[in-house]
Amino acid sequence: MEKPFDRIAPYYNRWIGRFMSARMDRMAEMLACSPDETVLDLGGGTGLFARRLVDRCGEIHLLDESLRMIEQGACGKIRARHGDATDTGYPERSFDWVVLSDVIHHIREQDLLFLEVARLLKPGGRLLVNEIDREKPLGRIVGKLEGLVFSPVYHIGFKELSDSLHRYGFTLRQLVQDAWSFIVLWEKSGG
Ligand SMILES: C[S@@+](CC[C@H](N)C(=O)[O-])C[C@H]1O[C@@H](n2cnc3c(N)ncnc32)[C@H](O)[C@@H]1O
């Protein structure tokens, strides 16, 4: 079955790549992985972000529901899998890091997503999130514009997300906010 990002996959890197470049550099700084650590870029699309981690982290995995997006990002060092972020099929406690970059608002079953992330992370593992903030006026405008292209979308705010992640045992470690978005690092309890 066709997925929403299949149609824009051939243009994604050219359009979004330029717009997201500085942001992804900032995210890569926050993802301070070591060569023995394993990373999963969930909803990782064409691998724009995952490619920044090659040669820095250990195994790098990417899962996405759009085969066309995965095909655009083919890179031998990234282990790509086609699947659903809410039910990935990886064994529990597989990863030191999970990344959700520009993904949460594309998924309706967000509680299932957070439950799956909590299942996949090792104790003390970290979750890096990049999102539009619907609790900010400018974030709501950006979200509405995005909703015109990708409908439906399910935007979330920073506080709303924090409340959910606390329930799943995450502690806030680092936060970068601007007028419309946030990048945030959480740690799963038990490290
Ligand atoms: C805006 S793109 C972001 C891609 C990448 N994370 C980045 O920052 O460039 C959103 C991605 O989430 C994927 N996606 C949406 N819902 C998904 C789901 N339920 N399971 C897996 N991937 C999903 C889409 O196919 C798309 O590649």
The ligand as an ORCA input file, in Angstrom:
! r2SCAN-3c Opt
* xyz 0 1
  C       9.285     14.226      7.724
  S       9.917     12.638      7.395
  C      11.360     12.650      8.434
  C      12.420     11.722      7.935
  C      13.710     11.768      8.744
  N      13.491     11.376     10.120
  C      14.338     13.143      8.666
  O      14.385     13.844      9.685
  O      14.767     13.508      7.544
  C       8.831     11.542      8.298
  C       9.157     10.093      8.068
  O       8.402      9.299      8.977
  C       7.990      8.130      8.288
  N       6.846      7.548      8.997
  C       5.627      8.116      9.208
  N       4.845      7.276      9.920
  C       5.581      6.145     10.153
  C       5.348      4.928     10.842
  N       4.167      4.667     11.445
  N       6.336      4.008     10.886
  C       7.536      4.249     10.298
  N       7.821      5.380      9.622
  C       6.863      6.339      9.567
  C       7.673      8.621      6.896
  O       7.616      7.595      5.938
  C       8.818      9.609      6.662
  O       9.936      9.000      6.078
*
